[in-house]
């Protein structure tokens, strides 16, 4: 494993997606949740080892990952993204 400063830096998002008013974003014919604070905002999106990695475009901070669904038309939600 190479631990140079470049390898430790956060990776830039490959793409961006807009989070809709229901806190969902589209990726490969599915919808994935993002925290409610991101409603109406764009987030960075990239894949890593079968997971969808979201990031805040302003801070680069990671948003919890989702396992990428092989299905189509599925809504994948992280219960921590929604208040009780």
Secondary structure, 3 states (H helix, E strand, C coil): CCCCHHHHCCCCCCEEEECCCCCEEEECCEEEECCHHHCCCEEEEEEECCEEEEEECCCCCEEEEEECCCCCCCEECCHHHCCC
